[in-house]
Amino acid sequence: MRLPALLLAALAASPALAQTSAPATTQQPANEQVIVPEVQRRDVRLPKFPSKDFEVGLLAGTYATQSFGASGVAGLRLGYHLSEDFFVEGVYALTKVSDKTFTEIFPGAGPLADTDKKLSYYNVSAGYNLFPGEIFLGSKTAKASSIYLIGGVGSTKFANQRKQTFNVGFGFRVLFSDRWAVRVDVRDHIFSYDLLGVRQSTQNLELTTGFAYYF
């Protein structure tokens, strides 16, 4: 009867001995970083890319002065592109007006003196790219292009008179590279002048083309 009691006592004592004899282990946190990287930080100088928002260009074409016919015009354009849709620009141009038609009908009675035959204007206009897209030159070459509306206000000097002028029109632009483009513009310059004692409002159409450089 004593042997079974001793066996039972030994079996009961063995788990307790195992627990006391096993070494205690510490649990490692799950978010602890095992390997600490050694990275040498260095300063990186970012490249500076030009914005190409500014535009400068030359224009040339035909200016039709109401009642005096058409003549060549040339000028300078400077613009700034506010976004992909809107831009502003200033233009200065010069042309020469002829009163040949009047002198042929009334010899020696032309309304313009020699000093009055120059017409110059400047204006500031705002434009909106109405149809941006691409134009295909052949089957494999495509260039960015846009059709835009434009209008503004300025001043015209004609016949020794300087008059406020409004201009409205549209144009077409083709970019052959990131910096160069070709433009074609159609404008109507609206101003009034007083010749021969009659004041009249005039519509003066202009057709120009030119190159533009972006920087």
Contacts in CASP RR format, 6 or more apart in sequence:
PFRMAT RR
TARGET T0000
AUTHOR 0000-0000-0000
METHOD contacts of the structure
MODEL  1
MRLPALLLAALAASPALAQTSAPATTQQPANEQVIVPEVQRRDVRLPKFP
SKDFEVGLLAGTYATQSFGASGVAGLRLGYHLSEDFFVEGVYALTKVSDK
TFTEIFPGAGPLADTDKKLSYYNVSAGYNLFPGEIFLGSKTAKASSIYLI
GGVGSTKFANQRKQTFNVGFGFRVLFSDRWAVRVDVRDHIFSYDLLGVRQ
STQNLELTTGFAYYF
50 215 0 8 1.000
52 178 0 8 1.000
52 179 0 8 1.000
52 214 0 8 1.000
52 215 0 8 1.000
53 80 0 8 1.000
53 81 0 8 1.000
53 82 0 8 1.000
53 214 0 8 1.000
54 78 0 8 1.000
54 79 0 8 1.000
54 80 0 8 1.000
54 81 0 8 1.000
54 214 0 8 1.000
54 215 0 8 1.000
55 77 0 8 1.000
55 78 0 8 1.000
55 79 0 8 1.000
55 80 0 8 1.000
55 81 0 8 1.000
55 87 0 8 1.000
55 89 0 8 1.000
55 181 0 8 1.000
55 212 0 8 1.000
55 213 0 8 1.000
55 214 0 8 1.000
56 76 0 8 1.000
56 77 0 8 1.000
56 78 0 8 1.000
56 79 0 8 1.000
56 212 0 8 1.000
56 213 0 8 1.000
56 215 0 8 1.000
57 76 0 8 1.000
57 77 0 8 1.000
57 78 0 8 1.000
57 210 0 8 1.000
57 211 0 8 1.000
57 212 0 8 1.000
57 213 0 8 1.000
58 74 0 8 1.000
58 75 0 8 1.000
58 76 0 8 1.000
58 77 0 8 1.000
58 210 0 8 1.000
58 211 0 8 1.000
59 73 0 8 1.000
59 74 0 8 1.000
59 75 0 8 1.000
59 76 0 8 1.000
59 77 0 8 1.000
59 91 0 8 1.000
59 93 0 8 1.000
59 183 0 8 1.000
59 185 0 8 1.000
59 208 0 8 1.000
59 209 0 8 1.000
59 210 0 8 1.000
60 72 0 8 1.000
60 73 0 8 1.000
60 74 0 8 1.000
60 75 0 8 1.000
60 208 0 8 1.000
60 209 0 8 1.000
60 210 0 8 1.000
61 72 0 8 1.000
61 73 0 8 1.000
61 74 0 8 1.000
61 206 0 8 1.000
61 207 0 8 1.000
61 208 0 8 1.000
61 209 0 8 1.000
62 70 0 8 1.000
62 71 0 8 1.000
62 72 0 8 1.000
62 73 0 8 1.000
62 206 0 8 1.000
62 207 0 8 1.000
62 208 0 8 1.000
63 70 0 8 1.000
63 71 0 8 1.000
63 72 0 8 1.000
63 73 0 8 1.000
63 93 0 8 1.000
63 95 0 8 1.000
63 119 0 8 1.000
63 189 0 8 1.000
63 204 0 8 1.000
63 205 0 8 1.000
63 206 0 8 1.000
64 70 0 8 1.000
64 204 0 8 1.000
64 205 0 8 1.000
64 206 0 8 1.000
65 71 0 8 1.000
65 95 0 8 1.000
65 97 0 8 1.000
65 119 0 8 1.000
65 158 0 8 1.000
65 202 0 8 1.000
65 204 0 8 1.000
66 202 0 8 1.000
66 203 0 8 1.000
66 204 0 8 1.000
67 202 0 8 1.000
68 97 0 8 1.000
68 98 0 8 1.000
68 99 0 8 1.000
68 101 0 8 1.000
68 112 0 8 1.000
69 97 0 8 1.000
69 98 0 8 1.000
69 101 0 8 1.000
71 95 0 8 1.000
71 96 0 8 1.000
71 97 0 8 1.000
71 98 0 8 1.000
72 95 0 8 1.000
72 96 0 8 1.000
73 93 0 8 1.000
73 94 0 8 1.000
73 95 0 8 1.000
73 206 0 8 1.000
73 208 0 8 1.000
74 93 0 8 1.000
74 94 0 8 1.000
74 95 0 8 1.000
75 91 0 8 1.000
75 92 0 8 1.000
75 93 0 8 1.000
75 94 0 8 1.000
76 91 0 8 1.000
76 92 0 8 1.000
76 93 0 8 1.000
77 89 0 8 1.000
77 90 0 8 1.000
77 91 0 8 1.000
77 212 0 8 1.000
78 89 0 8 1.000
78 90 0 8 1.000
78 91 0 8 1.000
79 87 0 8 1.000
79 88 0 8 1.000
79 89 0 8 1.000
79 90 0 8 1.000
80 87 0 8 1.000
80 88 0 8 1.000
80 89 0 8 1.000
81 87 0 8 1.000
82 88 0 8 1.000
84 129 0 8 1.000
84 132 0 8 1.000
85 128 0 8 1.000
85 129 0 8 1.000
85 132 0 8 1.000
86 126 0 8 1.000
86 127 0 8 1.000
86 128 0 8 1.000
86 129 0 8 1.000
87 126 0 8 1.000
87 127 0 8 1.000
87 129 0 8 1.000
87 148 0 8 1.000
88 124 0 8 1.000
88 125 0 8 1.000
88 126 0 8 1.000
88 127 0 8 1.000
89 124 0 8 1.000
89 125 0 8 1.000
89 127 0 8 1.000
89 150 0 8 1.000
90 122 0 8 1.000
90 123 0 8 1.000
90 124 0 8 1.000
90 125 0 8 1.000
91 121 0 8 1.000
91 122 0 8 1.000
91 123 0 8 1.000
91 125 0 8 1.000
92 120 0 8 1.000
92 121 0 8 1.000
92 122 0 8 1.000
93 120 0 8 1.000
93 121 0 8 1.000
93 122 0 8 1.000
93 208 0 8 1.000
94 118 0 8 1.000
94 119 0 8 1.000
94 120 0 8 1.000
95 118 0 8 1.000
95 119 0 8 1.000
95 120 0 8 1.000
96 117 0 8 1.000
96 118 0 8 1.000
96 119 0 8 1.000
97 112 0 8 1.000
97 116 0 8 1.000
97 117 0 8 1.000
97 118 0 8 1.000
97 119 0 8 1.000
97 158 0 8 1.000
98 117 0 8 1.000
99 110 0 8 1.000
99 111 0 8 1.000
99 112 0 8 1.000
99 117 0 8 1.000
102 109 0 8 1.000
102 110 0 8 1.000
102 111 0 8 1.000
103 109 0 8 1.000
103 110 0 8 1.000
111 159 0 8 1.000
111 195 0 8 1.000
111 196 0 8 1.000
112 159 0 8 1.000
115 160 0 8 1.000
116 158 0 8 1.000
116 159 0 8 1.000
116 160 0 8 1.000
118 157 0 8 1.000
119 156 0 8 1.000
119 157 0 8 1.000
119 158 0 8 1.000
120 156 0 8 1.000
120 157 0 8 1.000
121 154 0 8 1.000
121 155 0 8 1.000
121 156 0 8 1.000
121 157 0 8 1.000
121 165 0 8 1.000
121 189 0 8 1.000
122 154 0 8 1.000
122 155 0 8 1.000
123 152 0 8 1.000
123 153 0 8 1.000
123 154 0 8 1.000
123 155 0 8 1.000
123 165 0 8 1.000
123 167 0 8 1.000
124 152 0 8 1.000
124 153 0 8 1.000
124 154 0 8 1.000
125 150 0 8 1.000
125 151 0 8 1.000
125 152 0 8 1.000
125 153 0 8 1.000
125 167 0 8 1.000
126 150 0 8 1.000
126 151 0 8 1.000
126 152 0 8 1.000
127 148 0 8 1.000
127 149 0 8 1.000
127 150 0 8 1.000
127 151 0 8 1.000
128 148 0 8 1.000
128 149 0 8 1.000
128 150 0 8 1.000
129 146 0 8 1.000
129 147 0 8 1.000
129 148 0 8 1.000
130 146 0 8 1.000
130 147 0 8 1.000
130 148 0 8 1.000
130 149 0 8 1.000
130 170 0 8 1.000
131 146 0 8 1.000
131 147 0 8 1.000
132 144 0 8 1.000
132 145 0 8 1.000
132 146 0 8 1.000
133 144 0 8 1.000
133 145 0 8 1.000
133 146 0 8 1.000
134 142 0 8 1.000
134 143 0 8 1.000
134 144 0 8 1.000
134 145 0 8 1.000
135 142 0 8 1.000
135 143 0 8 1.000
135 145 0 8 1.000
135 174 0 8 1.000
136 142 0 8 1.000
137 143 0 8 1.000
143 174 0 8 1.000
143 175 0 8 1.000
143 176 0 8 1.000
144 174 0 8 1.000
144 175 0 8 1.000
145 172 0 8 1.000
145 173 0 8 1.000
145 174 0 8 1.000
145 175 0 8 1.000
146 172 0 8 1.000
146 173 0 8 1.000
147 170 0 8 1.000
147 171 0 8 1.000
147 172 0 8 1.000
147 173 0 8 1.000
148 170 0 8 1.000
148 171 0 8 1.000
148 172 0 8 1.000
148 173 0 8 1.000
149 169 0 8 1.000
149 170 0 8 1.000
149 171 0 8 1.000
150 167 0 8 1.000
150 168 0 8 1.000
150 169 0 8 1.000
150 170 0 8 1.000
150 171 0 8 1.000
150 185 0 8 1.000
150 187 0 8 1.000
151 166 0 8 1.000
151 167 0 8 1.000
151 168 0 8 1.000
151 169 0 8 1.000
152 166 0 8 1.000
152 167 0 8 1.000
152 168 0 8 1.000
153 164 0 8 1.000
153 165 0 8 1.000
153 166 0 8 1.000
153 167 0 8 1.000
154 164 0 8 1.000
154 165 0 8 1.000
154 166 0 8 1.000
154 167 0 8 1.000
155 162 0 8 1.000
155 163 0 8 1.000
155 164 0 8 1.000
155 165 0 8 1.000
156 162 0 8 1.000
156 163 0 8 1.000
156 165 0 8 1.000
156 189 0 8 1.000
156 191 0 8 1.000
157 163 0 8 1.000
158 191 0 8 1.000
158 193 0 8 1.000
159 193 0 8 1.000
159 195 0 8 1.000
161 193 0 8 1.000
161 194 0 8 1.000
163 191 0 8 1.000
163 192 0 8 1.000
163 193 0 8 1.000
164 191 0 8 1.000
165 189 0 8 1.000
165 190 0 8 1.000
165 191 0 8 1.000
166 189 0 8 1.000
166 190 0 8 1.000
166 191 0 8 1.000
167 187 0 8 1.000
167 188 0 8 1.000
167 189 0 8 1.000
167 190 0 8 1.000
168 187 0 8 1.000
168 188 0 8 1.000
168 190 0 8 1.000
169 185 0 8 1.000
169 186 0 8 1.000
169 187 0 8 1.000
169 188 0 8 1.000
170 185 0 8 1.000
170 186 0 8 1.000
171 183 0 8 1.000
171 184 0 8 1.000
171 185 0 8 1.000
171 186 0 8 1.000
172 183 0 8 1.000
172 184 0 8 1.000
173 181 0 8 1.000
173 182 0 8 1.000
173 183 0 8 1.000
173 212 0 8 1.000
174 181 0 8 1.000
174 182 0 8 1.000
174 183 0 8 1.000
175 181 0 8 1.000
176 182 0 8 1.000
178 214 0 8 1.000
179 213 0 8 1.000
179 214 0 8 1.000
179 215 0 8 1.000
180 211 0 8 1.000
180 212 0 8 1.000
180 213 0 8 1.000
180 214 0 8 1.000
181 211 0 8 1.000
181 212 0 8 1.000
181 214 0 8 1.000
182 209 0 8 1.000
182 210 0 8 1.000
182 211 0 8 1.000
182 212 0 8 1.000
183 209 0 8 1.000
183 210 0 8 1.000
183 211 0 8 1.000
183 212 0 8 1.000
184 207 0 8 1.000
184 208 0 8 1.000
184 209 0 8 1.000
184 210 0 8 1.000
185 206 0 8 1.000
185 207 0 8 1.000
185 208 0 8 1.000
185 209 0 8 1.000
186 205 0 8 1.000
186 206 0 8 1.000
186 207 0 8 1.000
187 205 0 8 1.000
187 206 0 8 1.000
187 208 0 8 1.000
188 203 0 8 1.000
188 204 0 8 1.000
188 205 0 8 1.000
188 206 0 8 1.000
189 203 0 8 1.000
189 204 0 8 1.000
189 205 0 8 1.000
189 206 0 8 1.000
190 201 0 8 1.000
190 202 0 8 1.000
190 203 0 8 1.000
190 204 0 8 1.000
191 201 0 8 1.000
191 202 0 8 1.000
191 204 0 8 1.000
192 199 0 8 1.000
192 200 0 8 1.000
192 201 0 8 1.000
192 202 0 8 1.000
193 199 0 8 1.000
193 200 0 8 1.000
193 202 0 8 1.000
194 200 0 8 1.000
END
